[in-house]
Amino acid sequence: MSLRPPDWPLPRPAAVHHIVEDFLTDWTAPNAHILPLRRFLENCLGTDLRSFFAESCFLFAFTRQKLPPSCLQGYVRMQGLVGSEGLRRHAADAGLLQDYS
């Protein structure tokens, strides 16, 4: 920007994300800040930025042409969560996995 002439106009943005900020803003509020920012970034990048369990990534690998980044970075490169009985039980209780026991 320092090399541009003084009257050079900024390019028009393709998308704009507006947020409310003041000294009382809770930047970790899931519905007020994190979710709208994630949706804005998903629209700009054209991808799904949510995190998924290994079972969901496994299904995506067989049913989709493009995997979400969390599956590519974790599940496909074998860097995902290490499965345990407690984690499987928690996911089944939350309705995220089918309970086969």
C-alpha positions as CSV (number, residue, x, y, z in Angstrom):
1,M,0.0,0.0,0.0
2,S,2.9,2.4,0.7
3,L,3.9,2.1,-3.0
4,R,0.5,3.2,-4.3
5,P,-0.2,6.8,-5.2
6,P,-2.1,8.9,-2.6
7,D,-5.3,9.1,-4.7
8,W,-5.4,5.4,-5.5
9,P,-8.8,3.9,-4.5
10,L,-9.1,0.7,-2.6
11,P,-10.7,-2.2,-4.5
12,R,-14.3,-2.9,-3.8
13,P,-14.6,-6.0,-1.5
14,A,-16.6,-9.0,-2.7
15,A,-17.9,-9.6,0.8
16,V,-18.1,-7.7,4.1
17,H,-18.4,-9.1,7.7
18,H,-19.8,-6.6,10.2
19,I,-19.4,-7.1,13.9
20,V,-20.4,-5.1,17.0
21,E,-17.6,-4.2,19.3
22,D,-17.2,-2.3,22.5
23,F,-15.4,-2.9,25.8
24,L,-18.1,-5.3,27.0
25,T,-18.0,-7.5,24.0
26,D,-17.6,-11.2,24.7
27,W,-15.4,-12.4,21.7
28,T,-15.9,-16.0,22.7
29,A,-19.7,-15.9,22.5
30,P,-20.7,-18.8,20.1
31,N,-23.9,-17.4,18.6
32,A,-22.9,-13.7,18.6
33,H,-19.4,-13.8,17.2
34,I,-18.0,-17.3,16.4
35,L,-20.8,-18.7,14.4
36,P,-21.3,-15.6,12.1
37,L,-17.6,-15.4,11.5
38,R,-17.4,-19.1,10.7
39,R,-20.3,-18.8,8.2
40,F,-18.7,-15.7,6.6
41,L,-15.4,-17.5,6.2
42,E,-17.1,-20.7,4.9
43,N,-18.9,-18.5,2.2
44,C,-15.6,-16.8,1.3
45,L,-13.6,-20.1,1.1
46,G,-16.4,-22.3,-0.2
47,T,-15.7,-25.0,2.3
48,D,-17.1,-26.4,5.6
49,L,-15.0,-25.3,8.6
50,R,-16.7,-27.4,11.3
51,S,-14.8,-30.2,13.2
52,F,-16.0,-33.7,12.7
53,F,-15.6,-37.1,14.4
54,A,-13.6,-39.8,12.6
55,E,-16.8,-41.7,11.8
56,S,-18.2,-38.7,9.9
57,C,-14.9,-38.2,8.1
58,F,-14.9,-41.8,7.1
59,L,-18.4,-41.4,5.6
60,F,-17.5,-38.2,3.9
61,A,-14.5,-39.9,2.3
62,F,-16.8,-42.3,0.5
63,T,-19.7,-40.0,-0.3
64,R,-18.2,-36.6,-1.2
65,Q,-15.7,-35.5,-3.7
66,K,-14.2,-32.8,-1.4
67,L,-13.6,-33.4,2.3
68,P,-13.8,-30.7,4.9
69,P,-10.4,-29.3,6.0
70,S,-10.8,-30.8,9.5
71,C,-11.1,-34.2,8.0
72,L,-8.1,-33.6,5.7
73,Q,-5.9,-32.3,8.5
74,G,-6.9,-34.9,11.1
75,Y,-8.5,-38.0,9.9
76,V,-6.9,-38.6,6.5
77,R,-3.4,-37.9,7.9
78,M,-4.1,-40.1,11.0
79,Q,-3.9,-37.1,13.4
80,G,-7.4,-37.3,14.7
81,L,-8.7,-38.1,18.1
82,V,-7.6,-41.4,19.6
83,G,-10.7,-43.4,20.1
84,S,-11.6,-44.7,23.6
85,E,-14.6,-46.3,25.2
86,G,-15.3,-43.1,27.1
87,L,-15.2,-40.9,24.0
88,R,-17.4,-43.4,22.0
89,R,-19.9,-43.5,24.9
90,H,-20.0,-39.7,25.1
91,A,-20.6,-39.4,21.3
92,A,-23.4,-42.1,21.5
93,D,-25.1,-40.3,24.4
94,A,-25.0,-37.0,22.5
95,G,-26.6,-38.7,19.5
96,L,-23.5,-38.2,17.3
97,L,-22.8,-41.9,16.8
98,Q,-25.0,-45.0,16.7
99,D,-24.8,-47.1,19.8
100,Y,-23.8,-50.6,18.7
101,S,-23.4,-52.0,22.2
